Amino acid sequence: MTDRRTQLAANLAKVEERITAACVAAGRKREEVTLIVVTKTYPASDVRILSELGVRHVAENRDQDAAPKAAACADLPLKWHFVGQLQTNKVRSVVGYADVVQSVDRSKLVTALSKEAVRAGREVGCLIQVALDAGEGGRGERGGVAPGGIEELADLVGEATGLRLDGLMTVAPLTGEYAGRERAAFERLMDLSTDLRRAHPAATMVSAGMSADLEQAVAAGATHVRVGTAVLGVRPRLG
Ligand SMILES: *Cc1c(COP(=O)(O)O)cnc(C)c1O
């Protein structure tokens, strides 16, 4: 094994242990939580190793980096998640490789995603990104819609051709009433998911938790955790 492979295997095993322990502590089955490895800023060669190590879900946040990486890894049995703020002029490219877009936060984006999904003949899964630090009706600093805006967007996705409403996503806020209270933030997201599923019963995905707070997310009931640093190492620049 190469050094990088050994390192990634060891990191992955540690993350796997953390998820398992968090599931045990929460009385949940390990299968209820899916690990998504966030490979942003890391090369396609790392994605290939992760695939060989059994990873099946990867996430990226910038189309410029993700598009060539996904193309270089097109032969691998991976699901690609897009988790970054998404401009409408990048939607055509993203729809070319993304199975799920986790950062749906405005109606213009829904329209663009639907149009491009139809054009590509693909079905794209969508998560509404929730900003728990946004004022009602407002937007988060790192994208996301305030809780009050979920219903309208969810209905829009639900009616859009080529799109499938899969659930909700959040990033633990750094500001506002949930700053430093990850567990409370993720529990709020779970409540919002319960509300959402009344009208959209198939929208069961709850994407929450990163390297630093995956335990809190699993405890709250997240179905998907998005882990970058703990698997791949500290990123050279913020990405
Ligand atoms: C980078 C990123 C992650 C992973 O963060 P780590 O702290 O490296 O685990 C998760 N979610 C989103 C939206 C990200 O941009």
The ligand as an ORCA input file, in Angstrom:
! r2SCAN-3c Opt
* xyz 0 1
  C     -16.107     21.350      3.692
  C     -17.487     20.981      4.042
  C     -17.736     19.890      4.893
  C     -16.648     19.076      5.563
  O     -16.046     19.812      6.581
  P     -14.893     19.183      7.500
  O     -14.856     20.070      8.679
  O     -13.649     19.231      6.691
  O     -15.294     17.798      7.821
  C     -19.071     19.576      5.144
  N     -20.080     20.275      4.602
  C     -19.874     21.319      3.779
  C     -21.041     22.054      3.223
  C     -18.574     21.713      3.480
  O     -18.374     22.772      2.675
*
